[in-house]
Structure formats: structure tokens, C-alpha cells
């Protein structure tokens, strides 16, 4: 990557030339560069996360929690047109969400009317039948709330955790063997497995973020 994928500097018209290929990734990069509203890091995180999610999970509505700009939802719908729609949930919609959404719909008109944004707490979200629950860097306990919702609905789930809380028993006593933040995520994995889920432990590139562990789960029956 010529651009620093960890940079929080916005994509701008000056970065458009860095996305000169014929791939969907490059088309997204050009579109978002022209929109000039998104940090580079968010683009690379969302793209790498979405690719790995779609290798395992196809179809169904998407519920994105702690959604921020909702870019992950847009990319998931672009990668799999059999997902009917996406609902983005966050306490506050970013001011620049409208610019991002408008730019992506202009480039891919089939996204029109398929992305909803709800300003509410994660706890208030409703999981539709067959939904895929996703959350990228839902801080601390928000990741656990995402898992709670998915487990309660027996839905598929994909989370990229960050800011793990290590002082509330979430490490299962494993901090004597492995670093506490990893212990929290291992505990989350085994929580899904204990609930009868098939789980997949993945990673996105560490050069994008050190918080790169991606946990996916689906009911095994």
C-alpha cells in the first residue's frame, strides 16, 4: 500500500491516483477520495474486514453496531447483492455520513434505499431473522453487547474488538499465560463456542491496526 493504512488523515482528491486499478477496492478508494470525508484507516479497516466476513457469510440483512460512517455495511452490500439491506446503529450519526452515502449511491445506484441509519443505543437494536450482526472496533464492552444481541437472536456475528476491558473477569484467568487483551478475546470466542456456535478466528493486516483480531461465529444448527 503506497498510502499509510494506519493514518487518520482523510482520503482526498489528492489520493485518488493511489487507486488506479479496475478492482472494487480501487473503485471504492477513488469514490471515497473524491468525497473527502473519510479517514484512510477507516477505509482499509472496513475493506479488509468485509472481505473476510464475506468469505464465510453470505446473504441476509446486515445489522452494523457502533456503525460510525457505516462504511462496512455499504461494502458488505456491494460484495454480496443477495443481502437485502443494512441497518446502521450508533448513538450519533457522523455529520459526514450523508456525504459518504451520497457518493457511494451515485457510483452504485443499486444501494439506493438499502441503507438505514438509526441513532440509538446498541441495546435498543433489533436483530431481524437471518441477520448478520457486525461491529468494527465497538469499544470495550460494546463488543460484548454486540455478541449478546447476536446470541439472543441466534444470528451470525462478526466483530473486530478493541479497548478490551480486562478488570471485570473477562479474561477467564488466562492473563497468567497470555496478554490480558488477548485473553478477553479468547474468552469471547469460547463463549460463542459454548453457545453452540461454529467460530472462526481471523486477522486483518496488522499494518492497518494492532487491534486486528476478527471473530466470526454462526449457529452450528
C-alpha positions in Angstrom: 0.0 0.0 0.0 1.5 3.3 -1.0 -0.7 5.2 1.4 -0.2 4.7 5.1 -3.2 2.5 6.0 -3.0 3.4 9.7 -3.2 7.2 9.1 -6.3 9.0 10.3 -5.8 11.7 7.6 -8.7 11.9 5.3 -8.8 10.5 1.8 -8.9 13.4 -0.6 -8.9 14.2 -4.3 -5.0 14.0 -4.0 -5.2 10.3 -3.0 -7.4 9.4 -6.0 -4.4 8.4 -8.1 -3.4 5.8 -5.5 -6.5 3.7 -6.5 -5.9 3.3 -10.3 -6.8 -0.3 -10.7 -10.0 -1.9 -12.0 -10.9 -3.7 -8.8 -13.9 -2.9 -6.5 -11.4 -1.8 -3.8 -9.9 0.8 -6.2 -13.3 2.0 -7.3 -14.2 2.5 -3.6 -11.0 4.3 -2.9 -11.5 6.7 -5.8 -15.1 7.4 -4.9 -14.3 8.0 -1.2 -11.2 10.1 -2.1 -13.4 12.3 -4.2 -15.9 12.6 -1.3 -13.2 13.8 1.0 -14.9 12.7 4.2 -13.3 9.5 5.5 -10.1 8.8 7.4 -7.8 6.4 5.4 -7.7 4.0 8.3 -11.4 3.5 8.3 -11.4 2.6 4.6 -8.7 0.0 4.9 -10.2 -1.5 8.1 -13.7 -1.8 6.6 -12.5 -3.2 3.3 -10.3 -5.9 4.9 -12.9 -6.8 7.4 -15.7 -7.0 4.9 -13.7 -9.3 2.6 -13.1 -11.8 5.3 -16.7 -11.7 6.5 -18.0 -12.4 3.0 -15.7 -15.5 2.7 -17.8 -17.1 5.4 -21.2 -15.4 5.5 -23.5 -14.6 2.6 -27.0 -13.2 2.4 -29.4 -11.9 5.0 -29.8 -8.3 6.2 -26.8 -6.6 7.9 -27.0 -5.0 11.3 -23.9 -2.8 11.9 -23.5 -1.8 15.5 -21.3 1.2 16.7 -21.5 1.9 13.0 -19.8 5.3 12.7 -19.9 6.1 9.0 -21.5 2.8 8.1 -18.9 2.0 5.5 -18.7 -1.6 6.5 -22.4 -2.0 5.7 -22.0 -0.4 2.3 -19.1 -2.7 1.4 -20.9 -5.8 2.6 -23.8 -5.0 0.3 -21.5 -4.3 -2.6 -19.7 -7.6 -2.1 -23.0 -9.6 -1.9 -26.1 -8.3 -3.6 -28.2 -11.1 -2.0 -28.2 -9.2 1.3 -31.4 -7.2 1.0 -30.4 -4.2 3.2 -28.4 -2.9 6.1 -29.2 -1.1 9.3 -26.5 1.0 10.9 -26.9 1.8 14.6 -24.9 4.3 16.6 -25.8 6.9 19.3 -24.9 9.7 16.9 -24.7 9.7 13.1 -21.5 11.4 11.9 -22.1 14.7 10.1 -20.2 13.4 7.1 -22.3 10.2 6.8 -24.6 11.9 4.3 -21.7 12.8 2.0 -20.2 9.3 2.1 -23.6 7.6 1.5 -24.5 10.0 -1.4 -21.1 9.4 -3.1 -21.5 5.6 -2.9 -25.1 5.6 -4.1 -24.1 7.9 -7.0 -21.4 5.3 -8.0 -23.5 2.2 -7.2 -27.2 3.2 -7.7 -28.4 -0.3 -6.5 -27.5 0.8 -3.0 -30.3 3.4 -3.1 -32.8 2.8 -0.3 -31.0 -0.2 1.1 -29.1 1.5 4.0 -30.9 2.7 7.1 -29.3 4.7 9.9 -30.8 4.7 13.4 -29.4 6.9 16.2 -29.9 4.8 19.3 -28.1 2.7 21.8 -26.9 -0.7 20.8 -29.1 -2.2 23.5 -32.1 -0.9 21.6 -31.3 -2.5 18.3 -33.5 -5.2 16.8 -32.0 -8.2 15.1 -34.0 -9.3 12.1 -34.4 -13.0 11.3 -31.4 -14.3 9.3 -29.4 -11.1 10.0 -25.6 -10.8 10.1 -24.6 -8.7 13.2 -21.3 -6.9 12.6 -19.2 -4.4 14.7 -15.8 -2.9 13.9 -13.9 -1.5 16.9 -17.0 -1.3 19.1 -15.1 0.0 22.1 -14.7 -2.2 25.2 -17.9 -3.7 26.4 -19.8 -2.6 23.3 -18.4 -5.6 21.5 -19.9 -7.8 24.3 -23.3 -6.1 23.7 -23.0 -7.0 20.0 -22.3 -10.6 21.0 -25.3 -10.5 23.4 -27.7 -9.4 20.7 -26.4 -12.0 18.2 -26.6 -14.8 20.7 -30.1 -13.7 21.8 -31.3 -14.0 18.2 -29.1 -16.9 17.3 -27.7 -14.9 14.4 -24.4 -14.8 12.7 -21.9 -12.4 14.1 -18.6 -10.8 13.2 -16.7 -8.4 15.5 -13.3 -6.7 15.4 -12.8 -5.8 19.1 -10.8 -3.0 20.6 -10.1 -1.4 24.0 -10.7 -4.7 25.8 -11.8 -4.4 29.4 -9.5 -6.6 31.5 -10.7 -5.8 35.0 -14.1 -7.4 35.1 -13.4 -11.1 35.0 -13.5 -11.1 31.2 -10.0 -12.8 31.0 -11.1 -16.2 32.4 -7.9 -16.2 34.5 -5.8 -16.6 31.3 -3.8 -13.4 31.9 -1.1 -15.6 33.6 -0.4 -17.2 30.3 -1.3 -14.7 27.6 -1.6 -10.9 27.5 -4.9 -9.7 29.0 -6.4 -8.1 25.9 -5.9 -11.4 24.0 -7.4 -13.3 27.0 -10.6 -11.2 26.7 -11.0 -12.1 23.0 -10.2 -15.8 23.6 -12.9 -15.8 26.3 -15.3 -14.3 23.8 -14.5 -17.0 21.3 -15.2 -19.7 23.8 -18.4 -18.0 24.9 -19.7 -18.4 21.3 -18.5 -22.0 21.1 -20.2 -22.8 24.4 -23.4 -21.5 23.0 -23.2 -24.0 20.1 -21.6 -21.7 17.6 -19.1 -22.6 14.9 -16.3 -20.0 15.3 -13.6 -18.6 13.1 -10.6 -16.6 14.4 -9.2 -14.4 11.7 -7.0 -11.3 11.5 -6.9 -8.2 9.2 -3.4 -6.8 8.4 -1.5 -5.5 11.5 -0.2 -2.6 9.5 -3.7 -1.2 9.5 -4.3 -1.6 13.2 -2.8 -3.6 16.1 -6.4 -4.3 17.2 -6.7 -6.7 14.2 -8.4 -9.8 15.7 -11.6 -10.7 13.8 -14.0 -13.1 15.5 -16.8 -14.7 13.4 -19.4 -17.1 14.6 -22.5 -18.8 13.3 -25.0 -21.2 14.9 -23.9 -24.7 14.2 -27.5 -25.9 13.6 
